[in-house]
Amino acid sequence: MTDTARLTARQTNRLITALRHGQALDLAAADLGLSLPSVWATARTNTRLTIALAGRDPDAPQEHSRTLRADFLRLLALGVPPSRAELILGSTSFSGWRGDDPAFAQACDAVSNSAAPYGHTGQIRLTPARVAGSWKLWASRRRPLWRLPRRPV
């Protein structure tokens, strides 16, 4: 997979405006001189563009809560515990949404269950015992790490 150049902020805004006015993606991209691989590369990290590609207005008020829910599910899929995901996103409304929306609660449970093998298992701390253990391992090597084997000329 090649690294495709992403759209600039101005190009992204112009594309979102064209999509908001009902223009088809292929035509809008062609009119603006944009390649579709660049659009896809930008959509990976630009939530507004992703929402516009889904056929919705990214500046609508209800999109903020939809984006928060999607980010919450993404963090759960990465194995982050729900309480830590709330801290990361700076919102405590997720437990309320779970109670108000059974479909969202089921989605949270399904994502958490699928990510359980990859979940948080504890933090690795750099303790004096760990440092001493790694130093002993390093010192037990037959030759120092900074000496490279000589290559025949």
C-alpha positions, 0 to 999 in steps of 0.5 A, a space after each residue: 500500500 502506497 502512502 497517498 497524500 492527504 487533502 489540505 484543510 481547504 480542499 477538504 472543506 471544499 469537498 464537504 461543501 460540494 457533498 453537502 449541496 448534493 453533488 456526487 463524490 466522483 463528480 465533486 472530486 473531479 471538479 476540484 481536481 482531487 483523487 479518490 485515493 487522497 479522499 480515502 486517505 484523508 477520511 481515515 483521520 478526518 471525522 467531518 469528511 467521513 460523516 459527509 461521505 456517509 451522506 450526512 451534514 458534519 456540522 449538524 448538532 446531532 453529529 457531535 454525539 454520534 461522533 462521541 459514540 463512535 470514538 467511545 466504541 473505537 476505544 473499547 475495540 482497542 481494549 480500553 476499559 469504559 471508565 478510561 475511555 470516558 476519561 480520554 474523551 472527557 465525557 461521562 454521558 456514555 453510561 447514560 446513553 447505555 441506559 437510554 439506548 439498548 442498541 448502543 448498550 448492545 454495541 458496547 457489550 459486543 465490542 468489549 467482548 470482542 476486544 477482551 483478549 486485547 484488553 488492559 492487563 496492567 501497566 509495566 512499571 520501570 522498577 529498580 528490580 526490572 532495571 537490575 534484571 535488564 542490566 544483568 541480561 545485557 552484561 551477560 552477553 559475550 560481546 558488548 553491544 556497541 562492538 559490531 563484528 568486523 566485515 572482511 575487506 
